[in-house]
Amino acid sequence: MRTRRRRITSTTAIAAVCLALPLWLSSCSAPPGPPVQGPGATQAAGPLPSPVAAPAPGTSPSPTAEAVPTPVPAPPVAPSGTGSPTGNSGATAAQTAPGETGPGPGTGGPPSALPPGGLPGAGTSTAPAQPPAATPQRRAAPSGPAVYYVAIDDGGSSGVRFGCNDSLVAVRSGTATDDPLTTALGRLLDPANTTAQESGLYNALSGSALHFVSGYFSGTTVVVDLSGSLRPGGVCDNPRIEAQLTQTIVAATGASRAEIYIDGRTLAEVLSLR
């Protein structure tokens, strides 16, 4: 009798498992559709399926029995003057900063006020800045010793009048030196020196062949010794040679007067022989 009851109980348990197994499997699968109403249709007993939340726009439903909405990240703020970015579903989302009013969906920002004259640079051209003009530098005045030349028949207009209505003109060139007498006489007696011609003047000593030997002071008088030959170009060259030598030597030394010797003879004596 007990054996029979055990068999009946086992059979009943197996039947219950067979009935519950389809219901359990149905709860693990996709939610069933609406029950079909019809004659003789019965509703199976079992746990009711949980409601499935509607998926957010642009997302796919979760394969699980209970779908959890996935938060959609906020789109980045659009740059000024452009429309708002769109999401995956094609809908336009506008995002504004706190305290600001953003543009409407799909529209650009409000146009900014144009400055007078239109857009900067529109229709106009700006010339490049010109560098400041270079200031011409003044050439430093020559500070060398003065050398005297002749302005022929000038009548004293350019300098001191002497001789044959000529003028004695001082010309400076080069820089100052420690021996102005040697420098001045070297330029005056150099036949290759073209300073006189460049200045429009005349050098009465250009045809001579004289060289400076020495010079010394005797009180306030400077004594100068020369050597070589003296060749005047005419009668008017005698006072020109004397004036050029005397004034050049006095200006270079600061003496009150000059005594000039050529090979031991005075300048006046040599000129008288010509």
C-alpha positions as CSV (number, residue, x, y, z in Angstrom):
1,M,0.0,0.0,0.0
2,R,2.9,2.3,0.8
3,T,4.6,1.4,-2.4
4,R,1.6,2.4,-4.4
5,R,1.3,5.7,-2.6
6,R,4.9,6.5,-3.4
7,R,4.4,5.7,-7.0
8,I,1.4,8.0,-7.2
9,T,3.3,10.8,-5.5
10,S,6.2,10.4,-7.9
11,T,3.9,10.5,-10.8
12,T,2.2,13.6,-9.6
13,A,5.5,15.3,-9.0
14,I,6.7,14.5,-12.5
15,A,3.5,15.8,-14.0
16,A,3.8,19.0,-12.0
17,V,7.4,19.5,-13.2
18,C,6.4,18.9,-16.8
19,L,3.7,21.6,-16.4
20,A,5.9,24.1,-14.7
21,L,8.9,23.7,-17.1
22,P,7.2,25.4,-20.1
23,L,6.1,28.3,-17.8
24,W,9.6,28.8,-16.5
25,L,11.1,28.7,-20.0
26,S,8.6,31.2,-21.2
27,S,9.5,33.6,-18.4
28,C,13.2,33.5,-19.5
29,S,12.4,34.2,-23.2
30,A,11.1,37.4,-24.8
31,P,7.8,38.7,-23.4
32,P,4.8,36.9,-24.8
33,G,2.4,38.7,-27.0
34,P,-1.1,39.4,-26.0
35,P,-3.2,36.3,-25.3
36,V,-5.4,35.1,-28.0
37,Q,-9.0,35.3,-27.0
38,G,-11.1,32.5,-28.3
39,P,-13.5,29.9,-27.3
40,G,-12.1,27.4,-25.0
41,A,-8.8,29.3,-24.5
42,T,-7.4,29.1,-21.1
43,Q,-4.7,31.2,-19.5
44,A,-1.8,29.4,-18.1
45,A,-1.0,30.0,-14.5
46,G,2.4,31.4,-13.7
47,P,4.2,34.6,-12.8
48,L,3.3,37.7,-14.8
49,P,6.2,39.0,-17.0
50,S,7.7,42.3,-15.9
51,P,6.8,45.3,-18.1
52,V,9.6,46.3,-20.5
53,A,10.6,49.9,-20.5
54,A,10.5,51.7,-23.9
55,P,14.0,52.1,-25.3
56,A,15.4,55.6,-25.5
57,P,15.7,57.2,-28.9
58,G,18.7,55.9,-30.8
59,T,19.2,52.8,-28.6
60,S,18.3,49.1,-29.1
61,P,16.4,47.1,-26.6
62,S,18.4,45.0,-24.2
63,P,18.2,41.3,-24.7
64,T,17.5,40.8,-21.0
65,A,14.0,40.3,-19.7
66,E,14.0,43.7,-18.0
67,A,15.4,46.5,-20.1
68,V,17.2,49.3,-18.4
69,P,17.3,52.7,-20.2
70,T,20.8,53.7,-21.3
71,P,21.5,57.5,-20.6
72,V,22.3,59.3,-23.8
73,P,25.4,61.6,-23.4
74,A,24.7,65.3,-23.8
75,P,26.1,66.6,-27.2
76,P,28.9,69.1,-27.1
77,V,28.1,72.8,-27.2
78,A,28.1,74.0,-30.8
79,P,30.5,76.9,-31.7
80,S,29.1,80.4,-32.0
81,G,27.3,80.9,-35.3
82,T,26.6,77.2,-36.1
83,G,23.6,75.0,-35.6
84,S,23.2,72.6,-32.6
85,P,24.6,69.0,-33.1
86,T,22.1,66.2,-33.8
87,G,21.9,62.9,-32.0
88,N,22.0,59.4,-33.4
89,S,18.3,59.4,-34.0
90,G,18.4,62.5,-36.1
91,A,16.7,64.7,-33.5
92,T,18.3,68.1,-32.8
93,A,19.5,68.7,-29.3
94,A,20.5,72.2,-28.1
95,Q,22.7,72.8,-25.1
96,T,23.3,76.1,-23.5
97,A,25.6,77.3,-20.8
98,P,24.1,78.4,-17.4
99,G,22.6,81.8,-17.6
100,E,22.6,81.9,-21.4
101,T,19.9,81.3,-24.0
102,G,21.0,79.1,-26.8
103,P,19.7,79.2,-30.4
104,G,16.7,77.2,-31.4
105,P,17.0,73.6,-32.7
106,G,18.6,73.5,-36.1
107,T,19.2,77.2,-36.3
108,G,22.4,79.3,-36.1
109,G,23.3,81.8,-33.5
110,P,22.0,85.4,-33.7
111,P,24.1,87.4,-36.2
112,S,26.5,89.8,-34.5
113,A,26.3,93.4,-35.2
114,L,28.7,94.4,-38.1
115,P,31.1,97.3,-37.4
116,P,30.7,100.4,-39.5
117,G,31.8,99.9,-43.0
118,G,31.0,96.2,-43.1
119,L,33.3,93.3,-42.3
120,P,36.8,94.1,-41.3
121,G,39.0,94.1,-44.4
122,A,36.1,93.7,-46.8
123,G,36.6,95.9,-49.9
124,T,39.5,97.7,-48.3
125,S,43.3,97.2,-48.5
126,T,45.8,98.2,-46.0
127,A,49.1,99.3,-47.3
128,P,52.1,97.8,-45.4
129,A,53.7,100.1,-42.9
130,Q,56.6,101.8,-44.5
131,P,59.9,101.8,-42.5
132,P,61.0,105.2,-41.4
133,A,63.1,107.0,-43.9
134,A,66.8,106.7,-43.0
135,T,68.1,110.0,-41.8
136,P,71.0,111.0,-44.0
137,Q,74.1,111.2,-41.9
138,R,76.2,114.2,-42.3
139,R,79.7,113.6,-43.4
140,A,82.1,114.7,-40.7
141,A,84.1,117.8,-41.7
142,P,87.7,117.1,-42.5
143,S,89.9,118.0,-39.5
144,G,93.3,117.7,-41.1
145,P,95.7,120.6,-41.4
146,A,94.9,123.4,-43.8
147,V,96.7,123.5,-47.1
148,Y,96.5,126.7,-49.1
149,Y,95.8,126.9,-52.9
150,V,95.1,129.7,-55.3
151,A,91.8,130.9,-56.9
152,I,93.2,132.6,-60.0
153,D,91.9,136.1,-60.7
154,D,89.3,135.8,-58.0
155,G,89.7,139.3,-56.7
156,G,89.5,138.2,-53.1
157,S,86.0,136.7,-53.4
158,S,87.0,133.3,-52.0
159,G,89.8,134.3,-49.7
160,V,92.6,136.8,-49.0
161,R,93.4,138.8,-52.2
162,F,97.1,139.0,-53.2
163,G,99.5,138.9,-56.2
164,C,97.8,139.0,-59.6
165,N,94.3,139.7,-58.3
166,D,94.2,136.1,-56.9
167,S,92.7,134.7,-53.7
168,L,94.4,132.4,-51.2
169,V,92.0,129.6,-50.2
170,A,92.5,127.1,-47.4
171,V,91.4,123.5,-48.0
172,R,91.3,120.8,-45.3
173,S,91.3,117.1,-46.0
174,G,91.8,114.0,-44.0
175,T,92.0,113.9,-40.2
176,A,94.2,115.6,-37.6
177,T,97.6,114.1,-37.1
178,D,100.4,114.4,-34.5
179,D,102.7,116.1,-37.0
180,P,100.6,118.7,-38.8
181,L,103.6,120.4,-40.4
182,T,104.9,117.2,-42.1
183,T,101.3,116.3,-43.2
184,A,100.5,119.7,-44.6
185,L,103.8,120.1,-46.6
186,G,103.6,116.5,-47.8
187,R,100.2,117.2,-49.4
188,L,101.2,120.6,-50.8
189,L,104.4,119.4,-52.4
190,D,103.0,116.1,-53.7
191,P,102.6,116.5,-57.5
192,A,100.2,113.6,-57.6
193,N,97.8,115.3,-55.2
194,T,94.6,116.3,-57.0
195,T,92.9,118.2,-54.2
196,A,93.4,121.5,-55.9
197,Q,91.9,120.4,-59.2
198,E,88.9,118.8,-57.4
199,S,88.3,122.0,-55.6
200,G,88.6,124.1,-58.7
201,L,91.8,125.8,-57.5
202,Y,95.4,126.1,-58.7
203,N,98.6,124.8,-57.1
204,A,101.6,126.9,-58.2
205,L,104.0,124.2,-56.7
206,S,102.6,121.3,-58.8
207,G,105.4,121.7,-61.4
208,S,108.2,121.8,-58.8
209,A,110.1,118.9,-57.2
210,L,110.5,119.9,-53.5
211,H,110.7,117.8,-50.4
212,F,110.3,118.7,-46.7
213,V,113.5,118.2,-44.7
214,S,113.0,119.6,-41.2
215,G,111.4,122.4,-39.2
216,Y,112.0,124.0,-35.9
217,F,111.0,127.0,-33.8
218,S,113.2,130.0,-33.2
219,G,111.1,132.0,-30.8
220,T,107.8,132.6,-32.4
221,T,109.3,132.0,-35.9
222,V,109.3,128.6,-37.5
223,V,112.3,127.7,-39.7
224,V,111.6,125.2,-42.5
225,D,114.2,123.5,-44.7
226,L,113.3,122.1,-48.1
227,S,115.3,120.5,-50.8
228,G,114.8,120.0,-54.5
229,S,114.1,122.2,-57.5
230,L,111.6,125.0,-57.8
231,R,109.9,125.6,-61.2
232,P,107.5,128.5,-61.3
233,G,105.0,128.5,-64.2
234,G,105.2,132.3,-64.9
235,V,105.7,135.7,-63.2
236,C,102.5,135.5,-61.2
237,D,103.6,132.1,-59.8
238,N,106.3,133.7,-57.7
239,P,103.9,135.4,-55.2
240,R,101.6,132.4,-55.4
241,I,104.5,130.0,-54.4
242,E,105.6,132.3,-51.5
243,A,102.0,132.8,-50.2
244,Q,101.1,129.1,-50.4
245,L,104.3,127.9,-48.5
246,T,104.2,130.6,-45.9
247,Q,100.5,130.4,-45.0
248,T,100.5,126.6,-45.0
249,I,103.5,126.5,-42.6
250,V,102.2,129.1,-40.3
251,A,98.7,127.5,-40.1
252,A,100.2,124.1,-39.3
253,T,102.6,125.3,-36.6
254,G,100.8,128.3,-35.1
255,A,103.9,130.4,-35.5
256,S,103.7,134.2,-36.1
257,R,106.0,134.0,-39.2
258,A,108.0,131.5,-41.2
259,E,111.5,131.4,-42.7
260,I,111.8,129.0,-45.6
261,Y,115.1,127.7,-47.0
262,I,115.7,125.6,-50.1
263,D,119.0,123.8,-50.1
264,G,120.4,126.4,-47.7
265,R,119.1,129.5,-49.6
266,T,116.2,131.6,-48.7
267,L,113.0,131.3,-50.7
268,A,113.2,134.9,-51.8
269,E,116.7,134.4,-53.2
270,V,115.7,131.3,-55.1
271,L,112.6,133.0,-56.6
272,S,114.7,136.0,-57.7
273,L,116.8,133.7,-59.8
274,R,113.8,132.5,-61.7
